[in-house]
Amino acid sequence: MPGGLMLIAYDGSDNAKRAVECAGRFLASNRAVLVTVWEPMVRQAARMSGLSGVMQPEWVPDEETEDVAFSDAKVTNEEGVQLAEAAGLATEGRCIECTSTIWTAIVETSDELAVDIIVTGTRGTTGLRSLLQSSVADHVLRHSHRPVLIVPPGK
């Protein structure tokens, strides 16, 4: 879609880097928004302790200190923006806080921005593993009403 707005989901993985490169090579767009979804450390700790059956920690981050997960997300996002710009895309970076699932954050952000296409990489799992662990890309494809370009992993 020449002149359209694309959303690129980026988590810093090799598969996400490949998706950025493919978006720059194959899609014509005036603007891209590169999104990195992050989850606050306190929520990660609570989720992990709940999964393990361990009591939830009483740890609460200091209000003066930036959440380490957010700091990491900003670094990852900036890396993705630089890759996208090197691929020829005029790119804006955004870090989106995950309040439920990563795929929900991507779909909701694409709706808020009224993007024309969503670009994402995938792990490329197959067989039983793919049945047990549905990927973020699969969920984005199933739950978004926008075109989705899913870039498979390289060889």
ABEGO torsion letter per residue (X at the ends): XBGBBBBBBBAGBAAAAAAAAAAAAABBBABBBBBBBBBBAAAAAAAAAAAAGBBBBABBBBAABBBAAAAAAAAAAAAAAAAAAAAGBBBBBBBBBBABBAAAAAAAAAAAAGBABBBBBBAGBBEAAAAABBBAAAAAAAABABBBBBBBBBX
